[in-house]
Amino acid sequence: MVACERQLLGLALACIGLLGSIISCALPTWRIMTAFKDYEMLLSIVEGLWKRCAILPTGQTQCMGYGYIPLPEDMKAARGLIIIAIIIEVLGILLGVAGRNFMNFVPDERQRSKMALTSGIAFLIAGFFFLIPVSWTTNTINDHIHPTQSTYGLSNVLFKNMEL
């Protein structure tokens, strides 16, 4: 019975991880650039995987997709890698459900254990596919910090992804 509870806990954590991946992919706050002049904020630009938003000092937000402005190379790679990671996570969940001891999709115990192992390996691969763009974007932000005119900052999405 302990094994079934552990498997259910693993499957629940996998579903939470998939939800977090989808939210991180959808949020427009991967990179934040704030422009200052005489210690007064002029503009804040928030970049995500799908759109770029400008936040004015009045609090007004204007967003546009990347159809009009070029998408940075690291964001192009991040888009692809994160979508691949989400697909691998979905396949891992499906394999995990089919390979659990309390389900009878596969009657052979040996095949079920192989499916459960493959599910775990799929989650590890998806984690690496998610870690690569987060690390790359963080490195790009750290390389482009210019304290004179504007500052780049890590966004909440990157902090949450690093915690996972």
C-alpha positions in Angstrom: 0.0 0.0 0.0 2.9 2.4 0.6 4.1 2.0 -2.9 0.7 3.0 -4.3 0.6 6.1 -2.1 4.1 7.0 -3.3 3.1 6.5 -6.9 0.0 8.7 -6.4 2.1 11.4 -4.8 4.6 11.3 -7.7 1.8 11.5 -10.2 0.2 14.5 -8.3 3.6 16.3 -8.2 4.0 15.6 -11.9 0.6 17.2 -12.6 1.6 20.2 -10.5 4.9 20.5 -12.4 3.0 20.4 -15.7 0.7 23.1 -14.6 3.7 25.2 -13.5 5.3 24.7 -16.9 2.3 25.8 -18.7 1.9 28.9 -16.5 5.5 29.8 -16.9 5.2 29.4 -20.7 2.2 31.7 -20.8 3.3 34.5 -18.5 4.7 37.6 -20.2 7.3 38.2 -17.5 10.5 36.5 -18.4 12.7 39.5 -18.6 12.2 43.0 -17.2 14.1 46.1 -18.3 13.6 49.3 -16.5 14.9 52.7 -17.8 15.7 55.4 -15.4 16.6 59.1 -15.8 17.7 61.1 -12.7 16.5 58.3 -10.4 13.0 58.5 -11.9 11.5 55.6 -13.8 10.7 56.4 -17.4 9.6 53.0 -18.7 9.6 49.4 -17.8 9.6 46.7 -20.6 8.5 43.2 -19.7 9.4 40.5 -22.2 7.8 37.1 -22.3 7.9 34.1 -24.7 4.8 35.3 -26.6 4.6 39.1 -26.2 6.4 42.2 -25.0 4.7 44.8 -22.7 5.6 48.3 -21.9 4.6 49.6 -18.5 4.5 53.4 -18.2 5.1 55.3 -14.9 1.4 55.9 -14.8 0.8 52.2 -14.5 -0.7 51.8 -18.0 0.4 48.7 -19.8 0.7 48.3 -23.6 1.4 44.8 -25.0 2.1 43.6 -28.5 3.1 40.2 -29.9 6.4 39.5 -31.5 4.9 39.8 -35.0 6.0 43.4 -35.2 9.3 43.3 -33.4 12.0 40.7 -33.7 12.1 38.0 -31.1 15.5 37.6 -29.4 17.4 34.4 -30.1 17.3 33.1 -26.6 13.5 33.6 -26.5 13.1 31.7 -29.8 15.1 28.8 -28.3 13.2 29.0 -25.0 9.9 28.8 -26.8 10.8 25.6 -28.6 12.5 23.9 -25.6 9.7 24.7 -23.2 7.0 23.5 -25.6 9.0 20.3 -26.1 9.3 20.0 -22.3 5.5 20.3 -21.9 4.9 17.6 -24.5 7.4 15.3 -22.8 5.7 16.0 -19.5 2.3 15.0 -20.9 3.7 11.8 -22.3 5.4 11.1 -18.9 2.1 11.6 -17.1 0.3 9.2 -19.6 3.1 6.6 -19.1 3.0 7.1 -15.4 -0.8 6.5 -15.2 -0.5 3.4 -17.3 2.4 2.1 -15.3 1.1 2.5 -11.8 0.4 -0.5 -9.6 -3.2 0.4 -8.8 -4.1 0.6 -12.5 -4.7 -2.5 -14.7 -3.9 -1.0 -18.1 -1.0 -3.4 -18.5 -1.5 -6.8 -16.8 2.2 -7.7 -16.8 4.0 -6.5 -13.6 7.3 -6.3 -15.4 5.9 -4.1 -18.2 4.3 -1.8 -15.7 7.5 -1.3 -13.8 9.3 -0.4 -17.1 6.5 2.1 -18.0 6.9 3.7 -14.5 10.6 3.9 -15.0 10.2 5.4 -18.5 7.8 7.9 -17.0 10.4 9.0 -14.5 13.1 9.3 -17.1 10.7 11.4 -19.3 10.2 13.8 -16.3 14.0 14.1 -15.9 14.4 14.9 -19.6 11.6 17.4 -19.5 13.2 19.1 -16.5 16.4 19.5 -18.4 14.6 20.9 -21.4 13.0 23.4 -19.0 16.2 24.2 -17.1 18.2 25.1 -20.3 16.1 28.2 -21.4 15.7 29.4 -17.8 19.5 29.3 -17.3 20.2 30.8 -20.7 17.8 33.7 -20.1 19.3 34.3 -16.7 22.8 34.3 -18.2 21.7 36.7 -21.0 20.2 39.1 -18.4 23.4 39.0 -16.3 25.5 39.7 -19.4 23.5 42.8 -20.4 23.3 44.7 -17.1 24.4 48.3 -17.7 24.1 50.4 -14.6 24.3 53.7 -16.4 21.1 54.0 -18.4 18.9 51.0 -17.8 18.8 47.8 -15.7 17.7 44.3 -16.6 16.2 42.3 -13.9 15.2 38.7 -13.3 11.5 38.3 -13.3 9.2 36.3 -11.0 8.9 33.6 -13.6 12.6 32.9 -13.7 12.8 32.9 -9.9 9.9 30.4 -9.6 11.5 28.2 -12.4 14.8 28.2 -10.5 13.1 27.1 -7.4 11.5 24.1 -9.1 
